[in-house]
Structure formats: structure tokens, C-alpha cells
Amino acid sequence: MKVGPELLKILNKPFPAEQFIHQRFGRYDLAFKTDVQGRPVLLFMGIADADGNIKGERFARRLITGKDGKIIKDHWDNKGKA
């Protein structure tokens, strides 16, 4: 699994700050945690079990911003199995 352009469209939208959000994307279940500005920074993608835990892949977002607040670098790192 990888974070493709269709999934990036969802992840680049603003969400409520510091929340853990569950969502469905195609055949996968998504769960992601947002930062204080409402940007997703931690993503779990896979199939949810009965308890809501996702078995699949874990991704972490690398965001580097400049002094003026503009995003300089933004990419998702695959951190392995979840």
C-alpha cells in the first residue's frame, strides 16, 4: 500500500485539530490523527477489526515549514505494519 494522489486529496483537507478520525476510502479503512492545525500527521490504512483497530500499514507525515508558516517539505513515510 502507498499514499497515492487520490488519498492525498483527502489528507490535504483541513480537519478538526488534535482529533483521531476514522474514515472509509475505497476498500480500506483509514484512521488518522491530526495536529494542532488540523493537518493529518499519523495515518493507519488497512482493514478494521471488530474493536476498530486497523490491521495494515502505518504512515507518518513529515512536514517542514518555514519561519513564515509556508510548507517547505511534505511527504508520507511508510513506518511498517500496524
Backbone as CSV, one residue per row, in Angstrom:
resi,resn,N_x,N_y,N_z,CA_x,CA_y,CA_z,C_x,C_y,C_z
1,MET,0.832,-1.177,0.000,0.000,0.000,0.000,0.877,1.240,0.000
2,LYS,0.383,2.264,-0.660,1.097,3.534,-0.630,0.090,4.675,-0.639
3,VAL,0.563,5.837,-0.288,-0.287,7.021,-0.271,-0.260,7.610,-1.679
4,GLY,-1.332,7.404,-2.417,-1.426,7.864,-3.795,-2.103,9.224,-3.894
5,PRO,-2.239,9.730,-5.128,-2.816,11.068,-5.322,-4.272,11.189,-4.862
6,GLU,-5.072,10.140,-5.022,-6.474,10.209,-4.584,-6.574,10.298,-3.064
7,LEU,-5.732,9.542,-2.377,-5.721,9.589,-0.919,-5.152,10.918,-0.421
8,LEU,-4.175,11.465,-1.136,-3.611,12.758,-0.747,-4.650,13.871,-0.814
9,LYS,-5.600,13.774,-1.757,-6.668,14.776,-1.833,-7.469,14.803,-0.538
10,ILE,-7.714,13.631,0.029,-8.443,13.545,1.299,-7.577,14.064,2.442
11,LEU,-6.316,13.659,2.464,-5.437,14.002,3.583,-4.996,15.460,3.580
12,ASN,-5.117,16.154,2.466,-4.729,17.560,2.411,-5.860,18.498,2.814
13,LYS,-7.047,17.956,3.083,-8.165,18.773,3.548,-7.976,19.100,5.027
14,PRO,-8.519,20.240,5.470,-8.444,20.551,6.910,-9.455,19.728,7.707
15,PHE,-9.054,19.302,8.888,-9.884,18.517,9.796,-9.857,19.184,11.166
16,PRO,-10.716,18.760,12.093,-10.659,19.309,13.457,-9.289,19.040,14.094
17,ALA,-8.812,20.009,14.853,-7.480,19.920,15.458,-7.436,18.864,16.555
18,GLU,-6.304,18.177,16.623,-5.988,17.184,17.653,-7.106,16.160,17.848
19,GLN,-7.536,15.554,16.769,-8.583,14.536,16.788,-8.064,13.255,16.156
20,PHE,-8.720,12.147,16.482,-8.441,10.870,15.836,-9.664,10.550,14.994
21,ILE,-9.514,10.540,13.677,-10.634,10.464,12.745,-10.624,9.128,12.019
22,HIS,-11.800,8.493,11.943,-11.980,7.232,11.216,-12.756,7.533,9.943
23,GLN,-12.321,6.931,8.834,-12.954,7.188,7.545,-12.778,5.975,6.651
24,ARG,-13.611,5.848,5.646,-13.530,4.749,4.675,-13.006,5.319,3.366
25,PHE,-12.067,4.600,2.732,-11.506,5.013,1.449,-11.419,3.780,0.562
26,GLY,-12.327,3.679,-0.412,-12.348,2.508,-1.281,-12.588,1.257,-0.460
27,ARG,-11.692,0.301,-0.560,-11.841,-0.936,0.226,-11.083,-0.891,1.543
28,TYR,-10.450,0.225,1.843,-9.648,0.349,3.060,-10.338,1.212,4.106
29,ASP,-10.045,0.902,5.354,-10.443,1.753,6.471,-9.246,2.642,6.802
30,LEU,-9.515,3.899,7.065,-8.473,4.853,7.426,-8.721,5.347,8.842
31,ALA,-7.659,5.594,9.552,-7.722,6.263,10.846,-6.504,7.170,10.888
32,PHE,-6.730,8.442,11.183,-5.590,9.349,11.247,-5.745,10.343,12.381
33,LYS,-4.584,10.771,12.880,-4.509,11.732,13.974,-4.068,13.061,13.395
34,THR,-4.702,14.143,13.847,-4.368,15.467,13.342,-3.549,16.242,14.374
35,ASP,-2.831,17.246,13.888,-2.034,18.095,14.772,-2.869,19.298,15.231
36,VAL,-2.229,20.286,15.850,-2.946,21.452,16.375,-3.541,22.320,15.271
37,GLN,-3.039,22.195,14.057,-3.572,22.967,12.937,-4.572,22.167,12.106
38,GLY,-4.884,20.953,12.514,-5.873,20.145,11.823,-5.347,19.387,10.623
39,ARG,-4.034,19.278,10.498,-3.441,18.522,9.388,-3.161,17.096,9.845
40,PRO,-3.556,16.083,9.058,-3.240,14.699,9.428,-1.728,14.476,9.485
41,VAL,-1.249,13.844,10.565,0.180,13.593,10.722,0.508,12.121,10.937
42,LEU,-0.484,11.314,11.310,-0.287,9.885,11.520,-1.461,9.166,10.880
43,LEU,-1.172,8.176,10.030,-2.213,7.500,9.260,-2.091,5.996,9.418
44,PHE,-3.215,5.352,9.686,-3.314,3.899,9.680,-4.246,3.531,8.537
45,MET,-3.809,2.630,7.650,-4.594,2.253,6.482,-4.617,0.739,6.382
46,GLY,-5.815,0.168,6.299,-5.957,-1.278,6.212,-7.398,-1.678,6.436
47,ILE,-7.594,-2.802,7.113,-8.921,-3.328,7.405,-9.147,-3.267,8.915
48,ALA,-10.258,-2.663,9.332,-10.574,-2.542,10.754,-11.198,-3.835,11.269
49,ASP,-10.817,-4.223,12.493,-11.430,-5.399,13.111,-12.661,-4.967,13.917
50,ALA,-13.231,-5.872,14.671,-14.461,-5.590,15.420,-14.263,-4.510,16.483
51,ASP,-13.049,-4.390,17.013,-12.761,-3.377,18.028,-12.435,-2.018,17.429
52,GLY,-12.295,-1.943,16.115,-11.945,-0.693,15.457,-10.458,-0.522,15.218
53,ASN,-9.653,-1.497,15.637,-8.212,-1.444,15.387,-7.944,-1.795,13.932
54,ILE,-7.012,-1.091,13.320,-6.730,-1.306,11.908,-5.500,-2.183,11.743
55,LYS,-5.651,-3.231,10.936,-4.526,-4.098,10.579,-4.141,-3.749,9.154
56,GLY,-2.931,-3.280,8.995,-2.468,-2.857,7.683,-1.149,-2.128,7.807
57,GLU,-1.094,-0.933,7.269,0.138,-0.149,7.243,-0.010,1.113,8.086
58,ARG,1.136,1.588,8.591,1.195,2.832,9.361,2.079,3.813,8.616
59,PHE,1.618,5.048,8.497,2.361,6.093,7.810,2.498,7.298,8.731
60,ALA,3.634,7.984,8.636,3.863,9.214,9.385,4.176,10.323,8.386
61,ARG,3.636,11.486,8.641,3.819,12.617,7.732,4.994,13.460,8.187
62,ARG,5.844,13.810,7.244,6.979,14.692,7.506,6.617,16.069,6.960
63,LEU,6.411,17.017,7.853,6.069,18.383,7.475,7.176,19.315,7.931
64,ILE,7.737,20.051,7.010,8.744,21.048,7.350,8.215,22.394,6.879
65,THR,8.091,23.332,7.821,7.575,24.655,7.496,8.661,25.699,7.707
66,GLY,8.551,26.771,6.946,9.486,27.874,7.080,9.076,28.791,8.223
67,LYS,9.849,29.837,8.444,9.552,30.782,9.519,8.242,31.518,9.284
68,ASP,7.874,31.678,8.018,6.629,32.377,7.684,5.409,31.454,7.725
69,GLY,5.597,30.175,8.020,4.496,29.231,8.117,4.198,28.473,6.837
70,LYS,4.896,28.783,5.754,4.692,28.062,4.497,5.313,26.675,4.583
71,ILE,4.656,25.722,3.938,5.166,24.351,3.928,6.293,24.243,2.907
72,ILE,7.465,23.826,3.372,8.630,23.656,2.503,8.686,22.223,1.992
73,LYS,8.474,21.275,2.892,8.556,19.858,2.541,7.385,19.121,3.177
74,ASP,6.759,18.231,2.401,5.593,17.497,2.877,5.567,16.140,2.188
75,HIS,5.806,15.066,2.936,5.693,13.722,2.374,5.345,12.724,3.477
76,TRP,4.860,11.554,3.051,4.441,10.497,3.962,5.462,9.373,3.945
77,ASP,5.915,8.938,5.132,6.848,7.819,5.280,6.088,6.581,5.732
78,ASN,6.338,5.445,5.074,5.753,4.174,5.488,6.563,3.655,6.667
79,LYS,5.899,3.464,7.799,6.572,3.015,9.018,6.384,1.530,9.287
80,GLY,5.742,0.814,8.364,5.612,-0.631,8.520,4.211,-1.076,8.879
81,LYS,4.132,-2.299,9.394,2.845,-2.920,9.719,2.221,-2.296,10.961
82,ALA,0.898,-2.269,10.946,0.154,-1.764,12.107,-0.672,-2.899,12.684
